[in-house]
Amino acid sequence: MATNTYGTYLMHKNSSAYEKLVDITEFPDIGQDPDMLETTTLSDKMRTFILGIQGNDGMNFASNYDPTAYQALKALEGKEEEYGIWFGHTAAGVPDGHLGKFNFGGELTAHPTGGGVNEVRGMSITIAPSTVITEEFPSGN
């Protein structure tokens, strides 16, 4: 079953539960392909490999600029926090991650992005992940 990106949320864990951090317009890949470790010997006719450690660069999100949301993001800078990318919400529009929850620890930074004539002001949010991304599928998907 294919799904679209409607209902994708950037989440932040406060003292007891996750809540939506800010509305986003773009989200990054969740993880990367693992490194390829070469195992070729001088006896091999072709290069051979094994899988190494999975990669994960800084996670970049895009959002519409809102002064209140921007100030809330700036308040999180320099702190190790828990974040998540959740797919899915309830009928009332409350994020519940029933299509997948991808949670991780990291440090956040935010800045306004450039713009041109007749464009929506934007901001960029980057999270440097410091833990492995955990996956959860609450509805048993």
C-alpha positions in Angstrom: 0.0 0.0 0.0 1.4 3.4 -1.0 0.9 6.4 1.2 1.6 10.1 0.6 3.6 12.6 2.7 0.4 14.2 4.1 0.5 13.7 7.9 4.3 13.8 8.3 5.5 15.5 11.5 8.7 16.6 13.2 8.3 15.7 16.8 10.1 16.7 20.0 10.0 14.9 23.3 9.3 17.2 26.2 9.7 15.9 29.8 7.1 13.1 29.3 5.8 12.8 25.8 6.4 13.7 22.2 4.6 16.7 20.7 4.7 18.3 17.3 7.7 20.7 17.1 6.9 22.7 14.0 5.0 22.2 10.8 7.4 21.1 8.1 7.4 21.3 4.3 10.2 18.9 3.6 11.9 16.1 5.6 15.2 14.1 4.9 15.9 10.5 4.2 15.7 8.5 7.4 19.1 6.9 7.3 21.4 6.1 4.4 22.9 3.1 2.7 25.6 1.3 4.7 29.2 1.8 3.8 30.6 -0.8 1.4 33.7 -2.5 2.8 35.9 -4.0 0.1 37.0 -7.6 0.6 38.7 -8.1 -2.8 41.8 -10.2 -2.9 44.4 -10.5 -5.6 42.9 -13.9 -6.4 39.5 -12.4 -7.2 38.4 -11.7 -10.8 35.9 -9.1 -9.6 35.7 -6.7 -6.6 33.8 -8.1 -3.6 32.2 -6.3 -0.7 30.5 -6.7 2.6 28.1 -4.2 4.3 29.6 -1.8 6.8 28.0 0.6 9.2 24.8 2.4 8.0 25.4 6.1 7.3 23.4 9.0 8.7 24.3 12.7 7.9 22.7 15.8 9.4 18.9 15.7 9.0 17.7 18.8 7.2 14.0 19.9 7.4 12.3 22.8 5.7 9.6 24.9 7.3 7.7 28.1 6.7 9.2 30.9 8.8 7.1 31.9 11.8 8.8 34.1 14.4 7.3 32.3 17.4 8.2 28.8 16.1 11.7 30.1 15.1 12.3 31.4 18.7 11.2 28.0 20.1 13.6 26.3 17.8 16.5 28.6 18.8 15.8 27.8 22.5 16.6 24.1 21.7 20.0 24.9 20.1 23.0 23.5 21.9 21.0 20.9 23.8 20.9 17.1 23.4 17.2 16.4 22.9 14.9 13.6 21.6 13.3 14.1 18.2 11.2 12.0 15.9 9.7 11.9 12.4 6.2 10.5 12.6 4.0 9.3 9.8 0.2 9.5 10.4 -2.4 11.2 12.6 -5.8 10.6 14.1 -9.0 11.6 12.4 -8.8 14.8 14.5 -5.3 15.6 13.0 -3.3 14.7 16.1 0.1 13.1 15.3 0.0 9.5 16.3 2.7 7.9 14.1 0.4 4.9 13.2 2.3 4.6 9.9 5.7 4.7 11.5 7.7 6.5 14.2 11.4 7.1 13.7 12.9 8.5 16.9 16.5 9.6 17.6 18.5 11.9 19.9 20.4 14.9 18.5 21.3 18.5 18.5 19.2 21.0 16.6 20.1 24.3 14.8 17.8 26.6 12.8 18.1 29.6 10.5 16.0 31.6 8.1 16.5 30.7 4.4 16.9 33.0 1.5 14.0 34.0 -0.7 12.9 35.8 -3.9 10.0 37.8 -5.3 6.6 36.4 -4.3 7.8 33.5 -2.2 6.9 32.3 1.3 9.6 33.0 3.9 11.3 29.8 5.0 13.6 28.4 7.6 15.9 25.5 7.7 16.1 23.1 10.7 19.1 20.7 10.9 19.4 18.0 13.5 22.7 16.3 14.0 21.7 12.7 15.1 23.6 11.4 18.1 21.8 8.1 18.5 20.6 5.2 16.4 17.2 5.8 14.8 14.6 3.5 16.4 11.6 2.4 14.4 8.2 1.7 15.8 5.0 0.7 14.0 2.2 1.1 16.5 -0.6 -0.2 14.4 1.3 -3.4 13.6 2.1 -2.3 10.0 
